[in-house]
Amino acid sequence: MGANARLVESLIGRRWVVMQAAREAGASWSQIGEALGMSKQGAQDSYRRAIERQERYVSKFHDTARGRAAL
């Protein structure tokens, strides 16, 4: 895999961090979806799936309760 592909994969994989920060700063799901080029529902679904992956695979390394609170 090339460097560009790894970078894109990393950025997409960590997108939830930015989404969580935006929610905690008061952004709506509509605003987040628009910024990411997706619908409100698409943004929520993407974030929810990321939190579920954290809970399943790396819960001891992440504050999943904080992540769920941003939903």
Summary of the structure (lengths in Angstrom):
residues: 71
radius of gyration: 12.6
end to end distance: 33.3
largest distance: 37.1
contacts: 171
relative contact order: 0.13
helix: 79%
strand: 0%
